[in-house]
Amino acid sequence: MDPLQFSSRLESHAHALKTLDELYEYDDFMMSIDTLIDIGCGPGIDLEWWASRTTRDENNPEPLNIKCTGIDLFPSLKPAKVYKPDSEITYIEENMEDATWIVVNEPGFDVIWCHDAFQFAIDPLGTLGKFNTMLSNGGMLALMIPQSTNVIFHKQEFNQFDGVFYNHTLVSLIHMLAVNGFDCKSGFFKKDADDAWLSAIVYKSEHKPMDPRSTRWYDLVEKGLLPDSADASVNKAGFLRQPDLVLPWLNKSMTDFSRH
């Protein structure tokens, strides 16, 4: 692997650790996970984190034995396993949008972890629909995306990187997730004013992915798929306005986006 590429992967993992460490604080959640897939896993650094998890009992930590799967176009990026042998982490060489590998036996994965990869989806709506079908009932999707359009020191900054075709915003992300049947009302969202990353933790609802061409904001409100502050925004304006959002994150903080 190119040293610069590996360095960027380490930087990506350092960012992922902020969310991973927050999730690790939820003992019941961690112990409930049997299966996880890391989409866009790269060299598998995040996967090794999941595969190495134990209970947080300082005196007698027990391995959680999460069965981990990683998918990426570049399996050659796999490093030697530090925590687990290869046999306990399955790698699939495929593009995350290709249907050939999406053959999931019931009940599906408990967690989809997708950090620093979704920005490369050519069909983001369709890709989220596939993610929905891969999850078990009530399964969790953790999605973290670097934005390519930001305000830095009160100046707009626009970037277009190779393989990145869309600029996702908090509002567009909530819309895509809800249209694809993800419960955003019970979800967690993060977008700091001085951070280029969008983060969402959402759950598979009872609703299947919908046709985005015919699904309206009011439909999503009626199905209970939007955060409460988004409901209020839609009912007031007829569409979702980011300044109306007040959203929770894993650390129990609330972000008022009227200040962004």
SVG drawing of the C-alpha trace seen along z (x, -y; Angstrom):
<svg xmlns="http://www.w3.org/2000/svg" viewBox="-50 -35 55 54">
<polyline fill="none" stroke="black" stroke-width="0.4" points="0.0,0.0 1.1,-3.5 2.4,-5.1 0.4,-8.2 -2.7,-6.1 -2.1,-4.2 -1.5,-7.4 -4.9,-8.7 -6.6,-5.5 -5.0,-6.0 -6.4,-9.6 -9.8,-8.3 -9.7,-5.7 -8.7,-8.3 -11.8,-10.2 -13.9,-7.0 -12.6,-6.3 -14.4,-9.4 -17.8,-7.7 -16.6,-4.1 -15.5,-5.1 -18.9,-6.7 -20.7,-3.6 -18.5,-1.5 -20.0,-3.3 -23.4,-1.6 -22.8,1.8 -26.2,3.4 -25.9,2.2 -22.4,3.7 -23.4,7.0 -26.5,7.2 -24.4,7.3 -23.9,10.6 -23.0,9.6 -21.6,6.4 -20.5,5.4 -18.1,2.5 -18.9,1.1 -15.8,-0.5 -13.6,1.2 -10.2,0.4 -7.4,2.2 -9.8,3.2 -8.6,1.0 -12.2,0.2 -13.1,3.9 -10.3,4.9 -11.7,2.5 -15.1,4.3 -13.6,7.8 -11.4,7.1 -14.2,5.8 -14.6,7.2 -17.0,6.4 -15.9,3.4 -15.4,5.5 -11.9,4.4 -11.4,7.5 -12.7,10.2 -13.3,8.8 -15.0,11.3 -14.7,11.1 -17.9,10.0 -17.2,12.3 -18.8,10.0 -18.8,11.8 -17.4,9.1 -17.5,8.8 -15.8,6.1 -16.4,5.1 -14.1,3.0 -12.7,3.0 -9.2,3.4 -8.7,6.5 -5.0,6.2 -5.2,3.4 -5.8,6.0 -3.0,5.8 -1.9,8.8 -4.6,9.3 -3.5,8.1 -6.5,9.2 -8.2,12.0 -7.2,14.5 -8.4,14.0 -11.0,16.7 -12.9,14.6 -13.1,11.5 -14.6,12.1 -13.5,9.8 -15.5,9.4 -13.9,7.7 -16.7,5.7 -18.1,2.3 -20.5,1.3 -23.2,0.5 -23.0,3.8 -25.8,6.2 -23.8,9.4 -22.5,9.6 -25.7,8.5 -27.0,11.9 -27.9,11.8 -29.5,14.6 -32.2,13.8 -32.2,12.0 -29.5,9.8 -26.7,7.8 -27.2,6.2 -25.0,3.2 -23.8,1.6 -20.7,-0.6 -20.0,-2.9 -17.3,-5.5 -15.6,-7.6 -17.1,-5.6 -20.7,-6.6 -19.5,-9.8 -18.4,-7.5 -21.9,-6.1 -23.0,-7.0 -26.6,-6.2 -26.9,-7.2 -30.6,-6.7 -30.5,-3.2 -27.5,-2.4 -29.3,-3.3 -32.2,-1.1 -29.8,1.8 -28.4,1.1 -32.0,1.3 -32.5,4.8 -29.2,6.0 -30.1,5.0 -32.0,7.2 -35.2,5.8 -34.3,2.8 -30.7,3.0 -28.5,0.0 -26.8,-2.0 -23.8,-4.2 -23.0,-6.5 -20.2,-9.2 -19.6,-11.3 -17.0,-14.1 -18.6,-17.0 -17.1,-18.6 -18.8,-22.0 -18.1,-23.9 -17.9,-27.3 -14.3,-27.8 -13.6,-31.0 -16.8,-32.6 -15.8,-31.7 -17.4,-29.1 -15.1,-26.3 -16.0,-24.0 -14.1,-20.8 -14.6,-18.1 -12.6,-14.9 -12.1,-12.0 -15.0,-9.5 -17.2,-11.9 -20.3,-13.0 -22.6,-14.6 -22.3,-17.0 -24.5,-15.7 -26.0,-18.0 -27.6,-17.3 -31.1,-18.0 -30.5,-15.9 -29.1,-13.0 -32.1,-13.0 -34.4,-13.0 -32.5,-10.1 -32.5,-8.0 -36.2,-8.5 -37.2,-7.8 -35.4,-4.5 -37.3,-3.5 -34.7,-4.5 -36.1,-5.7 -34.6,-9.2 -36.9,-10.1 -35.0,-7.8 -31.7,-8.5 -28.6,-10.5 -27.0,-13.2 -23.9,-15.3 -22.6,-18.2 -20.3,-20.6 -20.0,-24.1 -16.2,-23.7 -16.1,-20.1 -16.6,-18.9 -18.1,-15.6 -21.8,-14.6 -22.6,-11.7 -25.9,-9.7 -26.8,-6.7 -30.3,-5.5 -32.3,-2.3 -34.3,-0.1 -38.0,-0.8 -41.0,1.2 -41.3,-0.8 -39.7,0.4 -37.8,-2.0 -40.2,-4.3 -40.2,-5.8 -38.4,-9.2 -40.2,-10.6 -43.6,-10.3 -42.8,-10.5 -43.3,-13.9 -42.1,-15.4 -45.6,-15.1 -45.6,-11.4 -42.4,-11.0 -44.0,-13.0 -47.1,-10.8 -45.0,-7.7 -43.0,-9.0 -39.7,-8.7 -38.4,-12.3 -36.9,-13.9 -39.5,-15.9 -37.8,-19.2 -38.0,-18.2 -41.7,-17.4 -42.3,-20.9 -40.3,-22.4 -42.2,-20.5 -45.6,-21.3 -44.6,-25.0 -42.8,-25.5 -43.9,-22.6 -40.3,-21.4 -37.3,-20.8 -35.1,-23.8 -31.8,-23.1 -32.0,-26.1 -35.2,-24.5 -33.4,-21.3 -32.5,-20.5 -30.8,-17.0 -29.3,-14.7 -25.9,-12.9 -24.6,-9.8 -23.0,-11.7 -26.5,-13.1 -25.7,-16.5 -28.2,-18.5 -27.2,-20.7 -29.4,-23.7 -28.8,-24.2 -30.2,-27.7 -26.8,-28.8 -25.0,-27.2"/>
</svg>
